[in-house]
Amino acid sequence: MKAIKNKVQLIGRLGADPEIKVYDENKKLAQLRLAVNDRYKNAVGEWIDDTQWFNLVAWSKLAGYAEKFLLKGTEVAVEGRLINKNFTDKNGIKRVSTEVIVAEILILAKQKELV
C-alpha cells in the first residue's frame, strides 16, 4: 500500500504550451495547465459539462520531453503526486495552491489531429 499513498492519474488536454525554465544549466522545469472534462446528468436529466484545471510540474528529462513534444491542445495522460503550496498573495491573503508533480506523461492525441 505504500506505493499508492499519494498518487494521481489524469487524462485531459493542455490549455497552453509548456512554460520552460532552466536552472543551473542542467535542471529544467516545465509548467503545464491541464483541462480535465467531465460530463454528467443533473437531477432533472440535463447534461452538464464540467472542466477542472490542474497545474502540472515536470522536471529534468520529463521537462525536456514536454518542451519538445507537447503543445496547447495535446491530449495527455499523466501520473504523479500531489503537493500543496502555501503562499501569501499581493493583498496579504494566505492561499493554498495544489500542483501535480509529474512522474509519467503519455501523449494520447496531438493538437493537429483534432481537425
N, C-alpha and C positions, 0 to 999 in steps of 0.2 A: 504493500500500500504506500510505501514511501515515495514511489515514482509518480503518484497521482495527487499529491498534496496540493500543488499549485500548478495546474496545467489548464490551458485554454486552447481550443481549436475553433477557428473561424473561417468562413468562406464568404467572400464579398468582392467588391470592385474598388480599385484605388480611386480616390477622389482628386488626386493631383499627382504630378510626377514626384518621385522621391526627392527630399531635400538632403543633400550630401554635405557632410562636414569632415574635414581631415584634421587629426590631432597628431603631433609629433611624427609626421611623415609616414608612419606605419599604421596608425589607428584611424579607421574610417567609421563614420556613423551615418546611417540612413534613417531619416524620419519619414513615416508614411501615414496617410489617413485612409482608413478602410471603412467603406459603407457596407453594412450587412442588412439586407432587406428581409422582412418577414411579412407574411400575408396571412390574415385570419378573418373569420367571420365574427361580427359583434353580436350582441344579444338579439338584435332584430334581423339578423341574417345578411347584413351588408358586408361586403368585402372591405377590409381595412388594410392599407399598405403602411407599414411602419419601418422606418430606417433608423438604425443605430450606428453611430460613428465611433470608431476606435482609433486611438493613437498607437502606432507601432514603432518600435525602435529595433534596428538591426545593426550589429557591429561586425567589423572585420570582413571576413570573406562574404558573409551574407549581405553586408552593405555594398560591397563591390558587385555582387550579383544583382542587387536591386538597382544600382546605378546603371548597369549595362543592359538589363533586360526588362525592367518594369517601367511602365508609363501610365499616365492617367487613363482610367477605364479598363485596365487589365484586371481580369478576374483571377483571384488567387485563393489558395488555401494556405493558412498559416497555423503553426503550432508554437506555443510559447508559454510564458508565465506572466502573471500579473504583478505589477508593483504600484504602490501608491506614493505620490509625492505631495508633501505639504509645502505650501508657499503662501506668501502674503502679496496680494495684488497691489497695484499702484494707489488704490484707495484705502489701503491698510486693512483690508478684509482677508481673513485667513481662508484659504481654499485648499481643496484636495484634487489632484489630477491622477487619473489611472492610465497606465501605459501597459502595452503588451511587449515584453522583451522576446523577440522572435528567435526561435531555435531552428525552425524549418520553414521554407517557402516553396510552394508548388504552383506554377502557372497553370491555370485551367483554360483560359481563353484570352488572347491578346485583344487589345482595343480595336485594332483594324479588322478583326474577324467579326465584329458586331454588325457591320454594314450589310 
